[in-house]
């Protein structure tokens, strides 16, 4: 999306104010409030994009690796998910809000293509900027005066530079969950995926990326196996947890080890996240030992201590 957007002109006295403000109020209410919309909408976008990238099955890790048809499908997926999120019905266009037909347009670029059937109709505009992990949700009445004169072969026009000022923003330049792999050093990512087995990749993941919550879907992408959670459990000295422990690295689950994560002053982990760390100092070492962690445990030593947050 454009880095610099003009201020919205949608205010009392604007010809589209009554229509757009009523639609915005209804959308916000359906999302259970503005704060909930700011939580659920970005998460929905991340899910739509990642479900098409399909890292665990394809090995791809970025939007840029998708086929053209897959990039197009993200727009369809966003339309479906957004209707479900807001509990909206299908309409003559994409949906219907307050009795008005509304077209839903999505872009991963800097503009939207408006079809001829949506002219003079309200459009719900969605944009995701993968490079900056920022998202947008706005409303516009697609008047010809707000669109570019040039049309593509399907007769669609984009919103003109001046037309952007006629958008009423519900969410503008708001952060959404970044693609995990974009946030990592490319050399680190290459090292992780250079390992020949799921277990070796998992060990490499939690060895090289410590003190940072790692989501379950990232674990699945790295393991590239059906029973990917098995790779993260202790397993008679052979599991990821065991091998990391031999290196002095503690692997914790946000679901089972929440109190220890807090005690070690690590970043918050949700129940579907994991985090690894190397205990520093006597106090952290003592906390780890209380739950069975042994920095120098032999890989064949009998496990007489309780497991650290055993994952079911």
Number of C-alpha atoms within 10 A of each C-alpha: 19 9 7 7 13 12 12 13 16 20 14 10 9 10 12 20 18 13 15 23 17 12 19 18 14 16 20 17 14 16 19 12 13 15 10 13 20 19 13 14 21 22 14 17 22 19 15 19 23 17 13 17 23 16 18 20 12 11 14 16 18 17 17 11 12 15 11 9 8 15 18 14 15 21 20 17 18 23 21 17 17 19 16 11 15 17 12 16 11 14 14 11 15 20 21 17 17 11 8 15 18 24 26 23 22 22 20 20 12 13 20 19 18 22 17 14 13 19 17 14 17 23 24 25 21 25 25 25 20 21 13 15 17 19 24 22 22 19 25 27 24 26 17 17 12 21 22 16 12 10 14 10 7 9 12 19 23 21 24 16 13 13 21 18 18 25 25 25 20 18 19 15 20 14 17 23 15 17 19 13 13 15 10 11 10 11 8 15 17 10 13 22 19 12 15 9 13 21 23 19 23 28 24 21 23 25 19 15 18 18 17 16 20 22 17 15 17 19 23 20 22 25 25 20 17 10 9 20 14 16 22 23 20 20 14 12 19 15 20 24 26 26 21 24 22 17 14 20 22 25 26 24 24 21 16 16 20 17 11 20 21 12 13 16 11 17 12 15 21 14 14 13 19 27 23 24 21 19 19 11 8 9 12 15 18 15 15 20 15 13 15 15 24 20 18 10 17 13 16 10 9 10 13 7 12 11 14 22 17 15 14 7
